[in-house]
Amino acid sequence: MKKQLRPSHKNHQPIHSRSYILRLWCAGEPAAADWHASLEDPSTRERFGFSSLEQLFAFLMETSEGYHEEEGR
């Protein structure tokens, strides 16, 4: 999942960041701590759902690695 970088309004340089609305909730018994999460891109309203925090973290790592590849790092 790669998205185009948009120029900033001030200096027309690419923006090297992403913004998401994060929602976290615990499903089931509190002692089990079965956490779920969703991310929403506020500019596109695209949503991503995760049935564990590990899946959320993997998504964020993969997304950030995509930016490094685009920058030539």
Biopython code that builds the backbone (N, CA, C, O; Angstrom):
import numpy as np
from Bio.PDB.StructureBuilder import StructureBuilder

atoms = [
    (1, "MET", "N", (0.833, -1.170, 0.000)),
    (1, "MET", "CA", (0.000, 0.000, 0.000)),
    (1, "MET", "C", (0.886, 1.244, 0.000)),
    (1, "MET", "O", (1.411, 1.639, 1.041)),
    (2, "LYS", "N", (1.046, 1.847, -1.155)),
    (2, "LYS", "CA", (1.828, 3.069, -1.246)),
    (2, "LYS", "C", (0.926, 4.191, -1.708)),
    (2, "LYS", "O", (0.095, 4.009, -2.597)),
    (3, "LYS", "N", (1.092, 5.343, -1.106)),
    (3, "LYS", "CA", (0.317, 6.509, -1.485)),
    (3, "LYS", "C", (1.271, 7.577, -1.977)),
    (3, "LYS", "O", (2.434, 7.628, -1.576)),
    (4, "GLN", "N", (0.760, 8.431, -2.852)),
    (4, "GLN", "CA", (1.558, 9.527, -3.354)),
    (4, "GLN", "C", (1.809, 10.530, -2.235)),
    (4, "GLN", "O", (0.934, 10.789, -1.409)),
    (5, "LEU", "N", (3.005, 11.085, -2.221)),
    (5, "LEU", "CA", (3.318, 12.139, -1.266)),
    (5, "LEU", "C", (2.762, 13.444, -1.808)),
    (5, "LEU", "O", (2.904, 13.746, -2.993)),
    (6, "ARG", "N", (2.133, 14.213, -0.939)),
    (6, "ARG", "CA", (1.544, 15.482, -1.348)),
    (6, "ARG", "C", (2.482, 16.627, -0.968)),
    (6, "ARG", "O", (3.114, 16.589, 0.088)),
    (7, "PRO", "N", (2.572, 17.640, -1.824)),
    (7, "PRO", "CA", (3.399, 18.788, -1.438)),
    (7, "PRO", "C", (2.765, 19.530, -0.280)),
    (7, "PRO", "O", (1.541, 19.613, -0.174)),
    (8, "SER", "N", (3.610, 20.069, 0.589)),
    (8, "SER", "CA", (3.083, 20.869, 1.697)),
    (8, "SER", "C", (2.679, 22.235, 1.152)),
    (8, "SER", "O", (3.088, 22.627, 0.059)),
    (9, "HIS", "N", (1.889, 22.934, 1.911)),
    (9, "HIS", "CA", (1.407, 24.234, 1.463)),
    (9, "HIS", "C", (2.461, 25.315, 1.617)),
    (9, "HIS", "O", (2.430, 26.304, 0.886)),
    (10, "LYS", "N", (3.385, 25.158, 2.539)),
    (10, "LYS", "CA", (4.339, 26.233, 2.833)),
    (10, "LYS", "C", (5.522, 26.253, 1.873)),
    (10, "LYS", "O", (5.850, 27.302, 1.318)),
    (11, "ASN", "N", (6.169, 25.102, 1.670)),
    (11, "ASN", "CA", (7.405, 25.129, 0.889)),
    (11, "ASN", "C", (7.404, 24.158, -0.280)),
    (11, "ASN", "O", (8.436, 23.978, -0.926)),
    (12, "HIS", "N", (6.288, 23.539, -0.563)),
    (12, "HIS", "CA", (6.131, 22.610, -1.682)),
    (12, "HIS", "C", (7.099, 21.436, -1.640)),
    (12, "HIS", "O", (7.423, 20.869, -2.683)),
    (13, "GLN", "N", (7.558, 21.069, -0.472)),
    (13, "GLN", "CA", (8.365, 19.873, -0.273)),
    (13, "GLN", "C", (7.434, 18.712, 0.052)),
    (13, "GLN", "O", (6.383, 18.926, 0.655)),
    (14, "PRO", "N", (7.796, 17.476, -0.335)),
    (14, "PRO", "CA", (6.936, 16.340, 0.005)),
    (14, "PRO", "C", (6.771, 16.188, 1.512)),
    (14, "PRO", "O", (7.702, 16.440, 2.278)),
    (15, "ILE", "N", (5.583, 15.775, 1.927)),
    (15, "ILE", "CA", (5.308, 15.513, 3.334)),
    (15, "ILE", "C", (5.706, 14.071, 3.607)),
    (15, "ILE", "O", (5.255, 13.162, 2.909)),
    (16, "HIS", "N", (6.526, 13.856, 4.591)),
    (16, "HIS", "CA", (7.001, 12.516, 4.928)),
    (16, "HIS", "C", (6.337, 12.045, 6.213)),
    (16, "HIS", "O", (7.002, 11.632, 7.162)),
    (17, "SER", "N", (5.029, 12.116, 6.221)),
    (17, "SER", "CA", (4.298, 11.680, 7.406)),
    (17, "SER", "C", (2.919, 11.191, 6.986)),
    (17, "SER", "O", (2.464, 11.444, 5.870)),
    (18, "ARG", "N", (2.281, 10.502, 7.885)),
    (18, "ARG", "CA", (0.906, 10.062, 7.696)),
    (18, "ARG", "C", (0.147, 10.336, 8.973)),
    (18, "ARG", "O", (0.706, 10.289, 10.069)),
    (19, "SER", "N", (-1.110, 10.616, 8.822)),
    (19, "SER", "CA", (-1.972, 10.838, 9.981)),
    (19, "SER", "C", (-3.084, 9.811, 9.958)),
    (19, "SER", "O", (-3.661, 9.511, 8.913)),
    (20, "TYR", "N", (-3.372, 9.278, 11.133)),
    (20, "TYR", "CA", (-4.460, 8.324, 11.283)),
    (20, "TYR", "C", (-5.228, 8.653, 12.552)),
    (20, "TYR", "O", (-4.668, 9.196, 13.505)),
    (21, "ILE", "N", (-6.501, 8.325, 12.558)),
    (21, "ILE", "CA", (-7.284, 8.314, 13.783)),
    (21, "ILE", "C", (-7.201, 6.886, 14.294)),
    (21, "ILE", "O", (-7.572, 5.952, 13.582)),
    (22, "LEU", "N", (-6.721, 6.703, 15.512)),
    (22, "LEU", "CA", (-6.541, 5.382, 16.108)),
    (22, "LEU", "C", (-7.676, 5.103, 17.074)),
    (22, "LEU", "O", (-7.993, 5.928, 17.930)),
    (23, "ARG", "N", (-8.283, 3.938, 16.931)),
    (23, "ARG", "CA", (-9.297, 3.467, 17.877)),
    (23, "ARG", "C", (-8.832, 2.138, 18.440)),
    (23, "ARG", "O", (-8.442, 1.242, 17.692)),
    (24, "LEU", "N", (-8.872, 2.012, 19.754)),
    (24, "LEU", "CA", (-8.498, 0.776, 20.448)),
    (24, "LEU", "C", (-9.653, 0.342, 21.328)),
    (24, "LEU", "O", (-10.323, 1.169, 21.946)),
    (25, "TRP", "N", (-9.882, -0.972, 21.381)),
    (25, "TRP", "CA", (-10.892, -1.493, 22.289)),
    (25, "TRP", "C", (-10.534, -2.913, 22.693)),
    (25, "TRP", "O", (-9.863, -3.646, 21.968)),
    (26, "CYS", "N", (-11.003, -3.266, 23.863)),
    (26, "CYS", "CA", (-10.750, -4.590, 24.420)),
    (26, "CYS", "C", (-12.016, -5.429, 24.238)),
    (26, "CYS", "O", (-13.096, -5.046, 24.687)),
    (27, "ALA", "N", (-11.867, -6.569, 23.580)),
    (27, "ALA", "CA", (-12.999, -7.473, 23.357)),
    (27, "ALA", "C", (-12.943, -8.605, 24.366)),
    (27, "ALA", "O", (-11.864, -9.104, 24.685)),
    (28, "GLY", "N", (-14.079, -9.006, 24.861)),
    (28, "GLY", "CA", (-14.117, -10.114, 25.809)),
    (28, "GLY", "C", (-13.814, -9.669, 27.227)),
    (28, "GLY", "O", (-14.040, -8.516, 27.596)),
    (29, "GLU", "N", (-13.306, -10.585, 28.001)),
    (29, "GLU", "CA", (-12.995, -10.342, 29.408)),
    (29, "GLU", "C", (-11.760, -9.459, 29.560)),
    (29, "GLU", "O", (-10.776, -9.649, 28.845)),
    (30, "PRO", "N", (-11.797, -8.495, 30.482)),
    (30, "PRO", "CA", (-10.629, -7.629, 30.689)),
    (30, "PRO", "C", (-9.364, -8.402, 31.056)),
    (30, "PRO", "O", (-8.265, -7.980, 30.697)),
    (31, "ALA", "N", (-9.493, -9.506, 31.752)),
    (31, "ALA", "CA", (-8.312, -10.281, 32.147)),
    (31, "ALA", "C", (-7.613, -10.889, 30.935)),
    (31, "ALA", "O", (-6.404, -11.118, 30.962)),
    (32, "ALA", "N", (-8.381, -11.152, 29.864)),
    (32, "ALA", "CA", (-7.796, -11.749, 28.662)),
    (32, "ALA", "C", (-7.040, -10.721, 27.827)),
    (32, "ALA", "O", (-6.126, -11.078, 27.084)),
    (33, "ALA", "N", (-7.412, -9.452, 27.941)),
    (33, "ALA", "CA", (-6.754, -8.349, 27.223)),
    (33, "ALA", "C", (-6.636, -8.626, 25.725)),
    (33, "ALA", "O", (-5.552, -8.551, 25.148)),
    (34, "ASP", "N", (-7.766, -8.946, 25.113)),
    (34, "ASP", "CA", (-7.818, -9.200, 23.671)),
    (34, "ASP", "C", (-8.097, -7.872, 22.960)),
    (34, "ASP", "O", (-9.249, -7.532, 22.689)),
    (35, "TRP", "N", (-7.029, -7.129, 22.662)),
    (35, "TRP", "CA", (-7.157, -5.796, 22.102)),
    (35, "TRP", "C", (-7.344, -5.832, 20.594)),
    (35, "TRP", "O", (-6.727, -6.631, 19.889)),
    (36, "HIS", "N", (-8.211, -4.946, 20.120)),
    (36, "HIS", "CA", (-8.448, -4.745, 18.694)),
    (36, "HIS", "C", (-8.167, -3.279, 18.383)),
    (36, "HIS", "O", (-8.139, -2.433, 19.277)),
    (37, "ALA", "N", (-7.961, -2.996, 17.099)),
    (37, "ALA", "CA", (-7.656, -1.613, 16.724)),
    (37, "ALA", "C", (-8.170, -1.328, 15.320)),
    (37, "ALA", "O", (-8.377, -2.236, 14.515)),
    (38, "SER", "N", (-8.368, -0.055, 15.051)),
    (38, "SER", "CA", (-8.634, 0.394, 13.694)),
    (38, "SER", "C", (-7.914, 1.714, 13.484)),
    (38, "SER", "O", (-7.728, 2.497, 14.414)),
    (39, "LEU", "N", (-7.517, 1.939, 12.250)),
    (39, "LEU", "CA", (-6.914, 3.203, 11.837)),
    (39, "LEU", "C", (-7.784, 3.771, 10.728)),
    (39, "LEU", "O", (-8.264, 3.044, 9.859)),
    (40, "GLU", "N", (-7.976, 5.068, 10.774)),
    (40, "GLU", "CA", (-8.711, 5.743, 9.705)),
    (40, "GLU", "C", (-7.875, 6.900, 9.196)),
    (40, "GLU", "O", (-7.397, 7.725, 9.974)),
    (41, "ASP", "N", (-7.702, 6.956, 7.879)),
    (41, "ASP", "CA", (-7.026, 8.084, 7.257)),
    (41, "ASP", "C", (-8.052, 9.208, 7.166)),
    (41, "ASP", "O", (-9.031, 9.079, 6.431)),
    (42, "PRO", "N", (-7.854, 10.313, 7.899)),
    (42, "PRO", "CA", (-8.872, 11.368, 7.916)),
    (42, "PRO", "C", (-9.061, 12.064, 6.568)),
    (42, "PRO", "O", (-10.116, 12.652, 6.327)),
    (43, "SER", "N", (-8.070, 12.010, 5.693)),
    (43, "SER", "CA", (-8.203, 12.699, 4.407)),
    (43, "SER", "C", (-8.970, 11.867, 3.388)),
    (43, "SER", "O", (-9.619, 12.429, 2.505)),
    (44, "THR", "N", (-8.912, 10.532, 3.491)),
    (44, "THR", "CA", (-9.589, 9.668, 2.522)),
    (44, "THR", "C", (-10.738, 8.872, 3.135)),
    (44, "THR", "O", (-11.556, 8.301, 2.414)),
    (45, "ARG", "N", (-10.797, 8.834, 4.468)),
    (45, "ARG", "CA", (-11.769, 8.026, 5.214)),
    (45, "ARG", "C", (-11.522, 6.521, 5.054)),
    (45, "ARG", "O", (-12.369, 5.714, 5.437)),
    (46, "GLU", "N", (-10.381, 6.141, 4.496)),
    (46, "GLU", "CA", (-10.032, 4.725, 4.363)),
    (46, "GLU", "C", (-9.760, 4.157, 5.754)),
    (46, "GLU", "O", (-9.066, 4.776, 6.561)),
    (47, "ARG", "N", (-10.314, 2.972, 6.027)),
    (47, "ARG", "CA", (-10.147, 2.343, 7.334)),
    (47, "ARG", "C", (-9.406, 1.028, 7.210)),
    (47, "ARG", "O", (-9.528, 0.305, 6.221)),
    (48, "PHE", "N", (-8.629, 0.741, 8.251)),
    (48, "PHE", "CA", (-7.885, -0.512, 8.350)),
    (48, "PHE", "C", (-8.215, -1.122, 9.707)),
    (48, "PHE", "O", (-8.119, -0.441, 10.728)),
    (49, "GLY", "N", (-8.602, -2.394, 9.732)),
    (49, "GLY", "CA", (-8.961, -3.058, 10.973)),
    (49, "GLY", "C", (-7.938, -4.107, 11.363)),
    (49, "GLY", "O", (-7.346, -4.758, 10.503)),
    (50, "PHE", "N", (-7.732, -4.268, 12.663)),
    (50, "PHE", "CA", (-6.730, -5.197, 13.186)),
    (50, "PHE", "C", (-7.312, -5.960, 14.362)),
    (50, "PHE", "O", (-7.905, -5.364, 15.262)),
    (51, "SER", "N", (-7.143, -7.278, 14.359)),
    (51, "SER", "CA", (-7.671, -8.099, 15.452)),
    (51, "SER", "C", (-6.661, -8.297, 16.569)),
    (51, "SER", "O", (-6.939, -9.002, 17.539)),
    (52, "SER", "N", (-5.487, -7.681, 16.443)),
    (52, "SER", "CA", (-4.490, -7.734, 17.513)),
    (52, "SER", "C", (-3.569, -6.518, 17.397)),
    (52, "SER", "O", (-3.454, -5.904, 16.337)),
    (53, "LEU", "N", (-2.932, -6.194, 18.492)),
    (53, "LEU", "CA", (-1.963, -5.098, 18.463)),
    (53, "LEU", "C", (-0.762, -5.456, 17.603)),
    (53, "LEU", "O", (-0.167, -4.581, 16.974)),
    (54, "GLU", "N", (-0.399, -6.741, 17.570)),
    (54, "GLU", "CA", (0.724, -7.184, 16.741)),
    (54, "GLU", "C", (0.455, -6.873, 15.268)),
    (54, "GLU", "O", (1.356, -6.434, 14.553)),
    (55, "GLN", "N", (-0.787, -7.101, 14.811)),
    (55, "GLN", "CA", (-1.141, -6.792, 13.423)),
    (55, "GLN", "C", (-1.060, -5.287, 13.165)),
    (55, "GLN", "O", (-0.595, -4.857, 12.109)),
    (56, "LEU", "N", (-1.511, -4.498, 14.127)),
    (56, "LEU", "CA", (-1.423, -3.045, 14.006)),
    (56, "LEU", "C", (0.028, -2.604, 13.871)),
    (56, "LEU", "O", (0.363, -1.820, 12.983)),
    (57, "PHE", "N", (0.892, -3.110, 14.759)),
    (57, "PHE", "CA", (2.301, -2.726, 14.723)),
    (57, "PHE", "C", (2.968, -3.175, 13.428)),
    (57, "PHE", "O", (3.790, -2.441, 12.880)),
    (58, "ALA", "N", (2.636, -4.360, 12.929)),
    (58, "ALA", "CA", (3.199, -4.853, 11.672)),
    (58, "ALA", "C", (2.796, -3.935, 10.519)),
    (58, "ALA", "O", (3.617, -3.623, 9.656)),
    (59, "PHE", "N", (1.538, -3.504, 10.502)),
    (59, "PHE", "CA", (1.065, -2.583, 9.473)),
    (59, "PHE", "C", (1.842, -1.271, 9.524)),
    (59, "PHE", "O", (2.274, -0.766, 8.488)),
    (60, "LEU", "N", (2.021, -0.720, 10.715)),
    (60, "LEU", "CA", (2.743, 0.543, 10.854)),
    (60, "LEU", "C", (4.207, 0.401, 10.437)),
    (60, "LEU", "O", (4.769, 1.301, 9.813)),
    (61, "MET", "N", (4.815, -0.718, 10.779)),
    (61, "MET", "CA", (6.206, -0.948, 10.370)),
    (61, "MET", "C", (6.301, -1.051, 8.845)),
    (61, "MET", "O", (7.187, -0.454, 8.233)),
    (62, "GLU", "N", (5.396, -1.799, 8.244)),
    (62, "GLU", "CA", (5.400, -1.957, 6.788)),
    (62, "GLU", "C", (5.166, -0.625, 6.091)),
    (62, "GLU", "O", (5.808, -0.326, 5.084)),
    (63, "THR", "N", (4.252, 0.172, 6.623)),
    (63, "THR", "CA", (3.952, 1.480, 6.051)),
    (63, "THR", "C", (5.161, 2.404, 6.140)),
    (63, "THR", "O", (5.478, 3.102, 5.177)),
    (64, "SER", "N", (5.834, 2.415, 7.276)),
    (64, "SER", "CA", (6.993, 3.301, 7.434)),
    (64, "SER", "C", (8.156, 2.834, 6.580)),
    (64, "SER", "O", (8.921, 3.664, 6.090)),
    (65, "GLU", "N", (8.313, 1.539, 6.388)),
    (65, "GLU", "CA", (9.375, 1.031, 5.516)),
    (65, "GLU", "C", (9.126, 1.451, 4.079)),
    (65, "GLU", "O", (10.076, 1.704, 3.337)),
    (66, "GLY", "N", (7.874, 1.529, 3.676)),
    (66, "GLY", "CA", (7.541, 1.999, 2.333)),
    (66, "GLY", "C", (8.018, 3.418, 2.096)),
    (66, "GLY", "O", (8.481, 3.737, 1.000)),
    (67, "TYR", "N", (7.914, 4.287, 3.113)),
    (67, "TYR", "CA", (8.414, 5.650, 2.986)),
    (67, "TYR", "C", (9.924, 5.674, 2.842)),
    (67, "TYR", "O", (10.456, 6.450, 2.048)),
    (68, "HIS", "N", (10.626, 4.834, 3.599)),
    (68, "HIS", "CA", (12.081, 4.798, 3.500)),
    (68, "HIS", "C", (12.503, 4.364, 2.095)),
    (68, "HIS", "O", (13.461, 4.913, 1.550)),
    (69, "GLU", "N", (11.806, 3.388, 1.495)),
    (69, "GLU", "CA", (12.121, 2.935, 0.154)),
    (69, "GLU", "C", (11.888, 4.054, -0.878)),
    (69, "GLU", "O", (12.680, 4.224, -1.805)),
    (70, "GLU", "N", (10.790, 4.815, -0.704)),
    (70, "GLU", "CA", (10.507, 5.919, -1.608)),
    (70, "GLU", "C", (11.573, 7.001, -1.516)),
    (70, "GLU", "O", (11.881, 7.653, -2.514)),
    (71, "GLU", "N", (12.138, 7.198, -0.329)),
    (71, "GLU", "CA", (13.174, 8.212, -0.130)),
    (71, "GLU", "C", (14.544, 7.735, -0.569)),
    (71, "GLU", "O", (15.483, 8.530, -0.627)),
    (72, "GLY", "N", (14.681, 6.443, -0.884)),
    (72, "GLY", "CA", (15.968, 5.918, -1.306)),
    (72, "GLY", "C", (16.885, 5.577, -0.166)),
    (72, "GLY", "O", (18.103, 5.556, -0.346)),
    (73, "ARG", "N", (16.335, 5.305, 1.022)),
    (73, "ARG", "CA", (17.161, 4.967, 2.180)),
    (73, "ARG", "C", (17.509, 3.515, 2.173)),
    (73, "ARG", "O", (18.202, 3.042, 3.073)),
]
sb = StructureBuilder()
sb.init_structure("model")
sb.init_model(0)
sb.init_chain("A")
sb.init_seg("    ")
for serial, (resi, resn, name, xyz) in enumerate(atoms, 1):
    if name == "N":
        sb.init_residue(resn, " ", resi, " ")
    sb.init_atom(name, np.array(xyz, "f"), 0.0, 1.0, " ", f" {name:<3s}", serial, name[0])
structure = sb.get_structure()
